[in-house]
Amino acid sequence: TALQGRWGMVPADCDEGRSDAKGLLVVSAGELRFYESVARPESDVETSSDSIKGNFAFTGEGQHWTRFQSLELQEGNLVRTQSEPMASYTYVRCG
């Protein structure tokens, strides 16, 4: 539950009036919601009080794919790491 909420890559992502918040990530109990896609955890996802990692089934823009995601709280920020392509992103909690 510590991960649940709205997270932005830049302050403008947290403005609820914006339709172009491309860096907004909304974490809920059953999904990760991005700008143009939604990811739902698959059966191999592992969780702890401050992290979640495993494969997620994505849908968006008429496509479907699976990608490994790791979300972890680090010093009050949310760090998301993905595979294929390997990348890491840092988010701040929206106020």
C-alpha positions in Angstrom: 0.0 0.0 0.0 3.0 2.4 0.5 3.4 2.4 -3.3 -0.3 3.2 -4.1 -1.1 6.7 -5.3 -0.2 9.2 -8.0 3.5 9.6 -8.9 5.0 12.1 -11.4 8.4 12.3 -13.1 8.1 16.1 -13.2 5.8 18.5 -11.1 3.5 19.1 -14.1 2.6 15.4 -14.2 0.8 15.8 -10.9 -1.5 18.6 -12.2 -4.9 16.8 -12.5 -6.1 19.3 -15.1 -3.4 18.4 -17.6 -4.3 15.9 -20.4 -0.6 15.6 -21.4 0.9 14.3 -18.2 3.1 11.7 -20.0 5.2 11.0 -16.8 2.2 10.3 -14.5 2.1 6.8 -13.0 -0.9 5.8 -10.9 -0.3 2.7 -8.7 -3.4 0.9 -7.4 -3.9 -2.6 -5.8 -4.5 -4.2 -9.2 -2.7 -2.2 -11.9 -0.2 0.4 -12.9 -1.7 3.1 -15.1 0.6 5.1 -17.4 -0.2 7.9 -19.9 -1.4 5.6 -22.7 -1.2 2.1 -21.2 -2.3 -0.1 -18.3 -0.2 -2.9 -16.7 -1.7 -5.7 -14.6 0.5 -8.0 -12.5 0.9 -11.6 -13.7 1.1 -14.6 -11.4 4.9 -14.3 -10.7 4.8 -10.8 -9.1 6.4 -10.5 -5.7 5.5 -7.8 -3.2 6.8 -6.5 0.0 5.8 -3.4 2.1 7.8 -1.1 -0.1 8.3 -2.9 -3.4 6.7 -4.9 -6.2 8.5 -6.8 -9.0 7.7 -9.3 -11.7 6.1 -9.5 -15.1 3.2 -7.2 -16.0 0.7 -7.6 -18.9 0.4 -4.3 -20.7 -2.4 -3.0 -22.9 -2.4 0.3 -24.7 -2.9 1.9 -28.1 -4.4 -1.4 -29.4 -1.4 -3.5 -28.5 -0.6 -6.1 -25.8 2.8 -7.0 -24.4 4.5 -8.3 -21.2 7.4 -6.6 -19.5 9.3 -7.0 -16.2 8.8 -4.1 -13.8 10.3 -3.4 -10.4 8.9 -0.6 -8.3 10.7 0.3 -5.1 10.5 3.1 -2.6 13.9 4.8 -2.2 14.3 7.8 0.1 10.6 8.8 -0.4 10.8 8.5 -4.2 9.4 5.7 -6.4 12.1 4.0 -8.6 10.7 2.0 -11.5 13.0 -0.3 -13.4 11.9 -2.2 -16.5 13.4 -4.6 -19.0 13.4 -4.7 -22.8 14.6 -2.0 -23.0 16.4 -1.8 -19.7 15.7 1.6 -18.1 15.1 3.2 -14.7 12.8 6.1 -13.9 12.4 8.1 -10.7 9.0 9.5 -9.6 7.9 11.8 -6.7 4.6 11.4 -5.0 1.9 13.8 -6.1 0.7 16.0 -3.3 
